[in-house]
Amino acid sequence: MILVTGGAGFIGSNFVLDWLRHGNEPVVNLDKLTYAGNLRNLDALADDRRHQFVRGDIGDRDLVLSLLRRERIRAVVHFAAESHVDRSIHAPEDFIQTNVVGTFRLLEAVRAHWSDLPPDAAQDEPSRARFRFVHVSTDEVYGTLAPEDPPFTETTPYQPNSPYAASKAASDHLVRSFHHTFGIPVVTTNCSNNYGPFQFPEKLIPLCIHNALAGRPLPIYGDGQQVRDWLYVEDHTAAIRTVLDRGMPGETYNVGGWNEKPNLEVVRTLCSILDELAPRRDGRSYADQITFVTDRPGHDRRYAIDARKVERSLGWRPRETFESGIRRTVRWYLDHAEWVADVTSGGYREWIAKHYSAATTSRG
Ligand SMILES: NC(=O)c1ccc[n+]([C@@H]2O[C@H](COP(=O)([O-])OP(=O)(O)OC[C@H]3O[C@@H](n4cnc5c(N)ncnc54)[C@H](O)[C@@H]3O)[C@@H](O)[C@H]2O)c1
């Protein structure tokens, strides 16, 4: 049994679905259901007894420890975080609470559980030797690159520039220290920008698809020339499965798509796919809705990932190109208008408030 934190969020829910498609090992999914967590992402598992959902906070050490012990957890995959840079500029404290304090308390619970495990055990039994803590982090911890700089490697110095990036950097350091000091078998991944199904429509790609179809402006920060390296979410979840399976304890792996694109190009590509698949009634292009807005303070100009280590040592590489992944993504959003309407209307939050109080569990 594995424990996934934040498995109702964008990447976490894709990971849980992907994990259960590729095997039969059950999952306990611990998620606080903040605005970013959405149980509807897991509708496909409604009758699947391999999935057990627990509403709760990673910062609740007693809850986490009781789950680790009761379910005899042999690995933790840690996604739970506050993840939106803009929100970290307006309200940084939540980021410190979840990403730093929450990760620390989660690590403390893991340390207590791990210390009680036998040093070694049969293949399917949890043991200290085979236990893994996979910490899912971001390329934003490395700071920003000039156009001619080489991409980030695992030895690039940390230079986080936003409160989000700083809080993730702090969590990376805590995770590293729990390996170095206590011997917990941790593996960290630092991944580039993800896109794909179930992404909350506050992030660039789903926001622009949503606004385009609603006839609203497509907001582009500054000159739109901020470069990001884009990775289709299923490629990321495959990388995490690989790292969980074969990653070396104490190592970090950079995960990226070799797809550096300026934001403006990403949005123009989205517009041309939408022009083809869901043309505007007036025959004009969705690109007419692009609107430049004041840049985000401290906005990093460029991120780029050198993913050769994970490719060479673990054999993972992305399967989707940007062109194929973005097309799949647009189609998914067109086919799931109800999901978008739900998360943007507030109806989903009302449903959660009615049906879930803190720390509740449901199977399937
Ligand atoms: N989205 C990206 O492009 C990207 C890229 C690289 C790394 N990451 C990292 O991957 C992880 C997942 O990102 P995402 O985009 O899916 O985020 P998300 O915001 O969509 O999901 C985060 C999930 O964590 C849950 N959560 C928040 N605080 C919690 C707490 N205290 N206890 C339990 N659950 C809590 C939320 O309810 C939500 O379900 C994050 O750690 C993020 O830093 C994201």
The ligand as an ORCA input file, in Angstrom:
! r2SCAN-3c Opt
* xyz 0 1
  N       1.726     22.114    -11.601
  C       2.991     22.123    -12.012
  O       3.277     22.532    -13.133
  C       4.080     21.572    -11.128
  C       5.369     21.426    -11.656
  C       6.377     20.874    -10.848
  C       6.090     20.491     -9.553
  N       4.828     20.658     -9.057
  C       4.578     20.213     -7.673
  O       3.693     19.100     -7.769
  C       2.824     19.073     -6.650
  C       1.379     19.027     -7.121
  O       1.117     20.188     -7.916
  P      -0.333     20.447     -8.524
  O      -0.166     21.373     -9.667
  O      -1.035     19.169     -8.722
  O      -0.997     21.242     -7.322
  P      -2.529     21.499     -7.004
  O      -2.560     22.851     -6.356
  O      -3.388     21.244     -8.185
  O      -2.879     20.378     -5.926
  C      -2.409     20.413     -4.603
  C      -3.249     19.433     -3.796
  O      -2.740     19.413     -2.454
  C      -3.828     19.504     -1.557
  N      -3.350     20.150     -0.323
  C      -2.969     21.447     -0.176
  N      -2.591     21.657      1.095
  C      -2.714     20.479      1.746
  C      -2.448     20.064      3.076
  N      -1.990     20.919      3.994
  N      -2.684     18.769      3.413
  C      -3.155     17.889      2.486
  N      -3.434     18.232      1.215
  C      -3.211     19.511      0.854
  C      -4.878     20.325     -2.284
  O      -6.175     20.108     -1.750
  C      -4.729     19.806     -3.710
  O      -5.531     18.668     -3.916
  C       3.154     20.308     -5.813
  O       4.000     19.913     -4.759
  C       3.892     21.224     -6.790
  O       4.823     22.043     -6.112
  C       3.826     21.190     -9.802
*
